[in-house]
Amino acid sequence: MLQFLPYALAAYGGYKGYREAKDAGASGLGRLAGGAIGATLGYYGGQAGLKGGAKLGIPGFQTGLERCKIRNTRFSNRTR
């Protein structure tokens, strides 16, 4: 379930960036830029959180690539 964290934070960051730019009185392009910057920072912040949790060994914080490595090593030791 945590694999969706970057996307959720991107949506939230985009919303907050747009809303803050609107409240500050920015024009249409300024609002779009605020939303895009907020979404980008939210996405990469979520990815960094997942990678940090995986490095600390917290259960559930493995990234997709690490899961594939674990899965492949488990089955590569079989003899045919």
GROMACS elastic network, one bead per residue, 0.5 to 0.9 nm:
[ bonds ]
;  ai    aj funct       b0    kb
    1     4     6  0.61428   500
    1     5     6  0.78524   500
    1    60     6  0.81923   500
    2     5     6  0.52706   500
    2     6     6  0.84851   500
    2    50     6  0.77954   500
    2    60     6  0.69406   500
    2    61     6  0.68505   500
    2    62     6  0.89026   500
    3     6     6  0.72456   500
    3     7     6  0.84341   500
    3    47     6  0.88529   500
    3    50     6  0.79178   500
    3    60     6  0.88754   500
    3    61     6  0.80290   500
    3    62     6  0.85525   500
    3    63     6  0.73114   500
    3    64     6  0.79165   500
    4     7     6  0.54200   500
    4     8     6  0.62592   500
    4     9     6  0.87034   500
    4    46     6  0.88141   500
    5     8     6  0.51652   500
    5     9     6  0.61063   500
    5    10     6  0.84684   500
    5    43     6  0.81239   500
    5    46     6  0.57158   500
    5    47     6  0.76741   500
    5    49     6  0.87052   500
    5    50     6  0.79998   500
    6     9     6  0.51610   500
    6    10     6  0.59975   500
    6    11     6  0.86732   500
    6    42     6  0.66968   500
    6    44     6  0.67867   500
    6    45     6  0.70699   500
    6    47     6  0.55570   500
    6    48     6  0.87444   500
    6    49     6  0.85674   500
    6    50     6  0.83671   500
    7    11     6  0.62524   500
    7    12     6  0.86080   500
    7    39     6  0.87406   500
    7    42     6  0.79520   500
    7    43     6  0.59769   500
    7    46     6  0.76798   500
    8    11     6  0.52147   500
    8    12     6  0.62242   500
    8    13     6  0.84977   500
    8    42     6  0.81215   500
    8    43     6  0.78670   500
    8    46     6  0.83167   500
    9    13     6  0.57953   500
    9    14     6  0.83241   500
    9    39     6  0.73180   500
    9    41     6  0.84589   500
    9    43     6  0.57754   500
    9    44     6  0.87601   500
    9    45     6  0.77210   500
    9    46     6  0.62285   500
   10    13     6  0.50408   500
   10    14     6  0.59753   500
   10    15     6  0.85014   500
   10    38     6  0.70996   500
   10    40     6  0.63022   500
   10    41     6  0.71424   500
   10    44     6  0.80823   500
   10    45     6  0.85935   500
   10    46     6  0.79125   500
   11    14     6  0.51709   500
   11    15     6  0.62091   500
   11    16     6  0.86422   500
   11    38     6  0.85016   500
   11    39     6  0.60141   500
   11    42     6  0.75790   500
   11    43     6  0.82261   500
   12    15     6  0.51392   500
   12    16     6  0.61105   500
   12    17     6  0.84504   500
   12    38     6  0.79754   500
   12    39     6  0.71379   500
   12    42     6  0.72376   500
   13    16     6  0.51137   500
   13    17     6  0.58686   500
   13    18     6  0.84321   500
   13    35     6  0.71132   500
   13    36     6  0.84343   500
   13    37     6  0.79804   500
   13    40     6  0.76257   500
   13    41     6  0.70211   500
   13    42     6  0.50674   500
   13    43     6  0.80341   500
   14    17     6  0.51207   500
   14    18     6  0.61097   500
   14    19     6  0.84928   500
   14    32     6  0.88848   500
   14    34     6  0.73591   500
   14    36     6  0.59431   500
   14    37     6  0.71337   500
   14    40     6  0.77181   500
   14    41     6  0.87475   500
   14    42     6  0.76512   500
   15    18     6  0.52716   500
   15    19     6  0.60760   500
   15    20     6  0.85718   500
   15    34     6  0.89251   500
   15    35     6  0.61772   500
   15    38     6  0.75215   500
   15    39     6  0.77085   500
   16    19     6  0.50249   500
   16    20     6  0.59564   500
   16    21     6  0.84253   500
   16    34     6  0.83436   500
   16    35     6  0.71005   500
   16    38     6  0.68457   500
   16    39     6  0.86614   500
   17    20     6  0.52916   500
   17    21     6  0.61347   500
   17    22     6  0.85489   500
   17    31     6  0.75211   500
   17    32     6  0.84455   500
   17    33     6  0.81641   500
   17    36     6  0.74633   500
   17    37     6  0.69793   500
   17    39     6  0.75386   500
   18    21     6  0.52114   500
   18    22     6  0.61126   500
   18    23     6  0.86286   500
   18    30     6  0.83935   500
   18    31     6  0.50242   500
   18    32     6  0.64185   500
   18    33     6  0.77768   500
   18    34     6  0.51759   500
   18    36     6  0.80478   500
   18    38     6  0.77494   500
   19    22     6  0.50681   500
   19    23     6  0.61319   500
   19    24     6  0.85629   500
   19    31     6  0.76320   500
   19    34     6  0.82738   500
   19    35     6  0.79016   500
   20    23     6  0.50752   500
   20    24     6  0.61061   500
   20    25     6  0.87276   500
   20    26     6  0.89152   500
   20    31     6  0.81823   500
   20    34     6  0.76467   500
   20    35     6  0.88369   500
   21    24     6  0.50344   500
   21    25     6  0.64380   500
   21    26     6  0.54038   500
   21    27     6  0.82684   500
   21    30     6  0.66419   500
   21    31     6  0.51081   500
   21    32     6  0.84495   500
   21    33     6  0.85109   500
   21    34     6  0.58422   500
   21    35     6  0.79961   500
   22    25     6  0.51940   500
   22    26     6  0.54719   500
   22    27     6  0.75293   500
   22    28     6  0.84227   500
   22    30     6  0.81905   500
   22    31     6  0.59124   500
   22    34     6  0.88012   500
   23    26     6  0.75378   500
   25    30     6  0.88609   500
   25    31     6  0.87560   500
   26    29     6  0.77182   500
   26    30     6  0.51418   500
   26    31     6  0.59004   500
   27    30     6  0.51344   500
   27    31     6  0.61490   500
   27    32     6  0.86968   500
   28    31     6  0.51456   500
   28    32     6  0.62947   500
   28    33     6  0.86284   500
   29    32     6  0.50644   500
   29    33     6  0.60671   500
   29    34     6  0.85165   500
   30    33     6  0.50088   500
   30    34     6  0.60690   500
   30    35     6  0.85558   500
   31    34     6  0.50421   500
   31    35     6  0.61843   500
   31    36     6  0.85929   500
   32    35     6  0.50526   500
   32    36     6  0.60694   500
   32    37     6  0.85225   500
   33    36     6  0.50612   500
   33    37     6  0.60274   500
   33    38     6  0.83999   500
   34    37     6  0.52320   500
   34    38     6  0.60108   500
   34    39     6  0.85080   500
   35    38     6  0.50947   500
   35    39     6  0.60396   500
   35    40     6  0.85275   500
   36    39     6  0.51384   500
   36    40     6  0.61067   500
   36    41     6  0.86025   500
   37    40     6  0.51241   500
   37    41     6  0.61383   500
   37    42     6  0.84529   500
   38    41     6  0.52503   500
   38    42     6  0.60004   500
   38    43     6  0.85684   500
   39    42     6  0.50513   500
   39    43     6  0.60909   500
   39    44     6  0.86548   500
   40    43     6  0.52234   500
   40    44     6  0.62533   500
   40    45     6  0.83330   500
   41    44     6  0.53418   500
   41    45     6  0.57722   500
   41    46     6  0.84092   500
   42    45     6  0.50372   500
   42    46     6  0.60795   500
   42    47     6  0.86675   500
   43    46     6  0.51789   500
   43    47     6  0.63487   500
   43    48     6  0.87155   500
   44    48     6  0.61152   500
   44    49     6  0.85285   500
   45    48     6  0.50965   500
   45    49     6  0.61851   500
   45    50     6  0.87501   500
   46    49     6  0.50316   500
   46    50     6  0.63403   500
   46    51     6  0.87268   500
   47    50     6  0.51576   500
   47    51     6  0.62471   500
   47    52     6  0.85440   500
   47    63     6  0.88199   500
   48    51     6  0.50959   500
   48    52     6  0.59642   500
   48    53     6  0.84848   500
   49    52     6  0.50990   500
   49    53     6  0.61133   500
   49    54     6  0.85466   500
   49    61     6  0.84991   500
   50    53     6  0.51914   500
   50    54     6  0.61540   500
   50    55     6  0.86798   500
   50    60     6  0.89260   500
   50    61     6  0.53852   500
   50    62     6  0.70069   500
   50    63     6  0.67730   500
   51    54     6  0.50254   500
   51    55     6  0.61819   500
   51    56     6  0.86657   500
   51    61     6  0.71356   500
   51    62     6  0.72907   500
   51    63     6  0.67929   500
   52    55     6  0.51478   500
   52    56     6  0.63168   500
   52    57     6  0.86971   500
   52    58     6  0.89760   500
   52    61     6  0.81461   500
   53    56     6  0.51193   500
   53    57     6  0.62796   500
   53    58     6  0.54399   500
   53    59     6  0.81283   500
   53    60     6  0.83663   500
   53    61     6  0.52773   500
   53    62     6  0.75778   500
   54    57     6  0.50064   500
   54    58     6  0.59119   500
   54    59     6  0.76171   500
   54    60     6  0.78564   500
   54    63     6  0.71108   500
   54    66     6  0.88451   500
   55    58     6  0.77443   500
   55    61     6  0.85174   500
   55    62     6  0.84255   500
   56    61     6  0.89129   500
   57    60     6  0.87551   500
   57    61     6  0.75592   500
   57    62     6  0.81761   500
   58    61     6  0.59192   500
   58    62     6  0.81336   500
   59    62     6  0.73149   500
   60    63     6  0.86890   500
   62    65     6  0.81057   500
   62    66     6  0.60596   500
   62    67     6  0.64575   500
   63    66     6  0.53763   500
   63    67     6  0.64208   500
   63    68     6  0.89102   500
   64    67     6  0.51290   500
   64    68     6  0.63823   500
   64    69     6  0.88165   500
   65    68     6  0.51618   500
   65    69     6  0.63575   500
   65    70     6  0.87659   500
   66    69     6  0.50782   500
   66    70     6  0.62438   500
   66    71     6  0.85581   500
   67    70     6  0.51404   500
   67    71     6  0.60466   500
   67    72     6  0.85122   500
   68    71     6  0.50020   500
   68    72     6  0.59402   500
   68    73     6  0.85039   500
   69    72     6  0.51712   500
   69    73     6  0.61460   500
   69    74     6  0.85735   500
   70    73     6  0.53517   500
   70    74     6  0.62530   500
   71    74     6  0.52851   500
   71    75     6  0.67376   500
   71    76     6  0.87618   500
   72    75     6  0.54942   500
   72    76     6  0.59369   500
   72    77     6  0.89904   500
   73    76     6  0.50807   500
   73    77     6  0.67321   500
   74    77     6  0.64261   500
   74    78     6  0.83040   500
   75    78     6  0.59456   500
   76    79     6  0.82503   500
